[in-house]
Amino acid sequence: MRALPGFLLLLAVAIFVGAVPARADSWAPPGIGTYVSANGQYRLTVLPREIGSQLAYFEAKARGETLPELEGPLGRFEKLEDGQWVSVWSRALLNEVAPVKAIVSDDGRRVVTFDNWHAVGHGDHVVVLYGADGALVRSLRLDQIVPSYFVEALPASVSSISWREGDPRFVGNMLELAIAEPRSEPDITASFHVRVALTDGAVEPIAPAILDRLTPLACAIHGERVRGFNNRLAFERADLVYPASTERDDDWQRYLHHAVERLKPRGADAGPPESDDPLAGMLGETMFELLSPGEYMEEDFRDDFRAALIAPASQLRRRWFAALDQNRMTVEIERAAKAIKPGQMAGVDMYFLADAVHWPQIHAALAPSGARLVQVNTEAPIPPHPEDIAGLPSKRRFDPSCVTPSGLPR
């Protein structure tokens, strides 16, 4: 089947990918890693878990599936003797896929791994200490090394938290970590040290002077995150109201996205896949929007809007239409309807974000087409779907360290 114009990908992404307060990133597939002690006498070789393709791995993660434990990753520890590497121990590492970094002590009695592939700073195994013969000493989360409200103030990408500012090192019986300081600007770099006992994984408390200096900024950023999360939660629980602004701004984009998410058919009502085109399956619900004359890419959006009005069900079974200028949208629909034969659009579901004034004209123009026509009344608030409400998390609370004695956030 011939797919709809390739511009659909750009259009759908522009409409449905929400703003993410984090940098984009990319990762190479996990590969074999080798980490040698400073004196060159010991080395750890990490064989990552076999994940197949990255796409398959993340699809499984999105479905909540756990990966089989027997597939790795595997750590092989060796000692250099007479110019030959001799095996000392071998064990499955705690990481899900592979550590991002590891260090080996000069006496060969300590190995420390850091983070997990594609998830720096996240999970239960941010720092893992192994002792003699590969015995597990302790595995640490990031919030066991620094206060949890510090973590939110660290720069982050889509996948990871940039918590290490410098290379870790062994200092006697301690592991010294250079921790990135909480920061309001991602380009400002500074660090402080935290030490972890190699014998039992105990974390030394952060020096009071450092806490006093960094806590105000960390709490301020933590407070912003908590308020932002709770505001978003309140938005998800509230009825969705058509934006008052006449501009194509963030409120408009948010309305389009959430209107579709709340009203799209679910479960058995969703019917068969919208298209046999894998791209259409990835895009899911697709919105076609008319822009105002002179706006960037207005002609491309208009062409896709027109194409979607006449594309058969085999190309896209369900599609949504919207425009800030509903007069213009109605004119475009009436023009396209003249070229549609009676019954030509059978099997197609068309949803229109339209008010009571324009809907009768839209419906009259397209009724002979055979498409199922649905009005999303822009004058009526849209309640959240019960399934979405049931899946929402609880309201976040401020970290006690960031609350004043009077109970107010710092």
C-alpha positions in Angstrom: 0.0 0.0 0.0 1.2 3.5 -0.8 1.7 5.4 2.5 0.5 9.0 3.1 3.2 11.7 2.5 6.4 11.3 4.4 5.8 14.6 5.9 3.3 12.9 8.3 6.3 11.8 10.4 7.4 15.4 11.0 3.8 16.5 11.5 3.0 13.9 14.1 6.2 14.4 16.0 5.7 18.1 16.0 2.2 17.7 17.5 2.5 14.8 19.8 6.1 14.8 21.3 5.8 16.9 24.4 8.5 19.2 25.6 11.0 17.3 27.7 13.2 19.2 30.2 16.2 17.2 29.3 18.8 17.0 26.6 18.5 14.5 23.8 21.2 11.8 23.7 22.3 8.7 21.8 24.0 5.5 22.7 26.1 3.0 20.7 25.0 -0.6 21.1 26.6 -2.2 24.2 30.0 -3.7 23.5 32.7 -5.6 25.3 34.6 -3.4 27.8 38.0 -4.0 29.2 39.2 -2.1 32.3 42.8 -2.4 33.5 44.3 -1.5 36.9 46.6 1.5 37.0 49.7 -0.8 37.4 48.6 -2.9 34.5 48.6 -6.1 36.5 44.8 -6.8 36.6 41.9 -6.4 34.2 38.2 -6.8 34.1 36.5 -7.8 30.9 32.8 -7.2 30.6 30.7 -9.1 28.2 27.3 -7.2 27.9 24.0 -8.9 27.9 22.9 -9.9 24.5 19.9 -7.7 23.8 19.4 -8.2 20.0 18.4 -4.8 18.6 18.1 -1.6 20.7 14.5 -1.3 19.4 13.6 -4.7 20.6 15.2 -4.1 24.0 13.3 -0.8 24.6 10.0 -2.3 23.3 10.4 -5.0 25.8 11.1 -2.5 28.6 8.1 -0.5 27.6 5.9 -3.6 28.0 7.3 -4.1 31.5 9.1 -7.3 30.6 12.2 -8.3 32.5 15.2 -9.8 30.7 16.3 -13.4 31.4 18.9 -13.4 34.1 21.1 -16.0 32.5 22.0 -13.9 29.5 24.5 -11.7 31.3 26.3 -9.4 31.6 29.4 -11.4 32.6 32.5 -10.1 34.2 35.8 -11.9 33.7 38.7 -10.9 36.0 42.3 -11.8 35.1 45.8 -11.3 36.4 49.0 -10.8 34.3 51.5 -13.6 35.0 54.7 -14.0 32.9 53.1 -12.0 30.1 49.9 -14.0 30.0 46.5 -13.2 31.3 45.3 -15.8 33.8 41.7 -16.2 35.0 41.1 -15.2 38.6 37.3 -15.2 38.8 34.2 -14.9 36.6 30.7 -13.9 37.6 27.4 -12.4 36.4 27.4 -8.7 37.1 24.4 -7.0 38.7 23.9 -4.6 35.8 21.0 -5.2 33.5 22.9 -4.8 30.2 26.5 -3.6 31.0 28.2 -1.1 33.3 29.2 2.2 31.7 32.6 2.3 33.5 34.6 0.2 35.9 37.8 0.5 37.8 40.2 -2.1 39.2 42.5 -1.7 42.2 46.2 -2.3 41.9 46.1 -5.2 44.4 43.4 -6.9 42.4 41.1 -7.2 45.4 38.6 -4.5 44.4 36.4 -3.9 41.4 33.9 -1.1 41.1 31.4 -0.7 38.3 29.4 2.4 37.5 25.9 2.9 36.1 24.1 0.8 33.5 24.1 1.2 29.7 21.6 3.8 28.6 20.6 4.7 32.2 23.4 6.6 33.9 22.4 7.7 37.4 19.2 5.5 37.4 18.4 2.2 39.1 19.7 0.1 41.9 23.2 -0.4 40.5 24.7 3.1 40.0 27.8 2.1 42.0 28.6 -1.6 42.6 31.5 -2.8 44.8 33.0 -6.2 44.3 35.7 -7.7 46.6 38.1 -10.5 46.5 37.1 -13.4 44.2 34.3 -11.2 42.8 32.2 -11.3 46.0 29.5 -8.6 46.1 30.2 -6.0 48.7 27.3 -3.5 48.1 25.2 -2.0 45.4 24.2 1.6 45.7 21.5 3.8 44.2 22.4 7.4 43.5 20.1 8.7 46.3 22.2 6.5 48.7 25.2 8.5 47.8 23.8 12.0 47.8 20.4 13.3 49.1 17.5 12.6 46.7 16.8 16.4 46.4 20.4 16.8 45.0 19.6 14.3 42.3 16.9 16.5 40.8 19.3 19.4 40.6 21.8 17.6 38.4 21.9 18.0 34.6 20.0 15.2 32.8 19.4 13.9 29.4 16.4 11.8 28.2 18.1 8.6 29.4 20.6 9.6 32.1 21.7 11.8 35.0 25.1 13.4 34.8 26.2 12.8 38.4 29.9 12.1 37.9 32.1 15.2 37.3 35.4 13.5 37.4 37.0 10.1 37.4 36.5 7.9 40.5 39.7 6.7 42.2 40.9 4.5 45.0 42.2 6.2 48.1 43.5 3.7 50.6 40.5 1.6 51.6 38.1 4.1 50.2 36.5 4.8 46.9 36.5 8.6 46.1 33.8 9.9 43.9 33.7 13.3 42.3 30.0 14.3 42.4 28.6 17.0 40.2 27.3 19.9 42.2 23.6 20.8 41.9 23.4 23.6 39.3 20.9 25.9 37.8 22.8 26.1 34.5 23.9 22.9 32.7 27.1 24.5 31.4 28.4 25.4 34.9 30.6 22.6 36.2 31.8 22.0 39.7 32.1 19.0 42.0 32.6 17.8 45.5 33.9 14.5 46.9 32.1 11.7 48.5 33.9 8.6 49.8 32.7 5.1 50.1 34.3 2.3 52.2 35.5 -0.5 50.0 35.1 -3.0 52.9 31.3 -2.6 53.4 30.1 0.1 51.0 29.3 2.6 53.8 29.0 6.1 52.4 30.6 8.9 54.3 28.3 11.8 55.1 28.7 14.9 53.0 30.6 17.6 54.9 28.3 20.1 56.7 30.0 23.0 55.0 29.3 21.5 51.6 25.7 20.8 52.5 25.1 24.3 53.8 26.5 25.7 50.5 24.6 23.5 48.1 21.3 22.8 49.8 19.6 26.2 49.0 20.1 25.8 45.3 19.3 22.0 45.4 16.1 22.6 47.3 15.1 25.5 45.0 15.4 23.2 42.0 13.7 20.3 43.8 10.9 22.6 44.7 10.4 23.6 41.1 10.3 19.9 40.1 7.8 19.0 42.8 5.5 22.0 41.9 5.8 21.2 38.2 5.0 17.6 38.8 1.9 18.4 40.9 0.7 21.0 38.5 1.0 18.5 35.7 -0.9 16.0 37.8 -3.7 18.5 38.5 -3.9 19.2 34.7 -4.2 15.5 34.0 -7.1 15.1 36.5 -9.0 18.2 35.4 -11.3 18.7 32.4 -9.6 19.8 29.2 -10.8 23.2 28.1 -10.3 24.8 24.7 -7.6 27.4 25.0 -8.6 31.0 25.1 -5.5 32.1 23.1 -5.9 32.8 19.4 -2.2 31.9 18.8 -0.7 28.5 17.9 1.2 28.3 21.1 2.0 25.7 23.8 -1.6 25.7 25.1 -2.9 24.9 21.7 -0.5 22.1 21.1 -1.3 20.7 24.5 -5.0 20.8 23.8 -4.6 19.0 20.5 -2.5 16.2 22.1 -4.7 15.7 25.2 -8.0 15.9 23.3 -6.8 13.0 21.1 -5.4 11.0 24.1 -8.6 11.4 26.0 -11.1 10.7 23.2 -9.3 8.1 21.1 -11.0 4.6 21.1 -9.4 2.1 23.4 -9.3 -1.6 23.8 -11.9 -3.5 21.7 -13.3 -0.1 20.5 -10.0 0.8 18.9 -10.5 -1.8 16.2 -7.8 -3.3 14.0 -4.4 -1.5 13.4 -4.9 1.7 11.5 -2.6 0.7 8.7 -0.4 -2.0 7.4 2.4 0.6 7.2 4.8 0.2 10.1 5.3 3.9 10.2 1.6 4.6 10.8 1.6 2.0 13.6 4.5 3.9 15.3 2.7 7.2 15.0 -0.6 6.0 16.4 -3.3 8.6 16.4 -2.5 11.2 13.7 -3.6 14.8 13.8 -3.8 17.0 10.6 -3.7 20.7 11.3 -4.2 23.7 9.1 -1.9 26.6 9.8 -2.5 30.3 9.2 -1.2 31.7 5.9 2.4 32.7 6.1 3.3 30.3 9.0 6.3 28.2 8.6 5.5 25.1 6.6 1.9 26.2 6.2 1.7 24.8 2.6 3.1 21.4 3.7 0.6 21.1 6.5 -2.2 22.2 4.2 -1.2 19.5 1.6 -1.2 16.8 4.2 -4.6 18.0 5.5 -6.0 17.7 2.0 -4.5 14.3 1.4 -5.8 13.0 4.7 -9.4 14.0 3.7 -9.4 11.7 0.7 -7.0 8.9 1.7 -8.7 5.5 1.9 -8.9 3.4 5.0 -6.1 1.1 3.8 -3.7 4.0 4.3 -5.0 5.4 7.6 -8.2 4.2 9.2 -8.6 6.9 11.8 -7.5 10.6 11.5 -8.1 13.8 13.4 -8.5 17.4 12.0 -8.1 20.8 13.6 -7.4 24.4 12.9 -7.4 27.6 14.8 -9.3 29.2 11.9 -12.4 27.0 11.7 -13.8 29.0 8.8 -10.7 28.1 6.7 -10.9 24.5 7.9 -14.6 24.3 6.8 -13.7 25.8 3.4 -10.9 23.2 2.8 -13.2 20.4 3.8 -16.0 21.5 1.5 -13.6 21.9 -1.4 -12.1 18.4 -0.8 -15.6 16.8 -0.4 -16.5 17.8 -4.0 -13.9 15.3 -5.3 -15.0 12.4 -3.1 -17.4 9.8 -4.6 -20.3 8.6 -2.5 -19.2 5.8 -0.2 -15.5 6.3 -1.2 -14.4 6.8 2.4 -16.2 3.8 3.9 -14.2 2.3 6.9 -12.6 5.7 7.7 -13.1 7.4 11.1 -12.7 11.2 10.9 -12.6 13.3 14.1 -13.0 17.1 13.8 -12.2 19.6 16.5 -15.1 21.9 15.6 -17.6 24.2 17.3 -21.4 24.1 17.0 -21.3 26.8 14.2 -19.0 24.9 11.8 -19.9 21.3 12.6 -23.1 21.2 10.5 -21.3 22.4 7.4 -18.5 19.9 7.9 -20.9 17.1 8.5 -23.1 18.0 5.5 -20.1 18.2 3.2 -18.6 14.7 4.1 -21.7 12.7 5.0 -22.0 11.2 1.5 -18.4 10.0 1.6 -19.3 7.0 3.8 -16.8 8.0 6.5 -17.7 7.8 10.2 -17.7 11.5 11.2 -17.2 12.5 14.8 -17.3 16.0 16.3 -15.0 16.9 19.1 -17.0 19.9 20.4 -14.4 22.6 21.2 -17.1 24.3 23.3 -17.4 21.4 25.7 -14.8 20.5 28.3 -13.3 17.0 27.8 -13.0 15.0 31.1 -10.0 12.7 31.6 -10.5 9.0 30.7 -11.1 6.8 33.8 -8.2 4.5 32.8 -5.9 7.5 32.8 -7.1 8.7 36.2 -6.6 5.2 37.6 -3.0 5.1 36.3 -1.9 8.5 37.7 0.7 8.6 40.5 0.2 10.2 43.8 1.0 13.9 44.5 4.6 14.5 45.3 5.7 15.9 48.6 8.7 18.1 49.3 11.8 16.5 50.7 11.8 17.1 54.5 15.3 18.6 54.2 13.8 21.2 51.9 11.0 22.2 54.3 11.3 25.0 56.9 10.3 24.5 60.5 7.0 26.3 59.7 6.3 23.6 57.1 6.8 25.7 54.0 9.2 24.9 51.2 12.6 26.6 51.4 
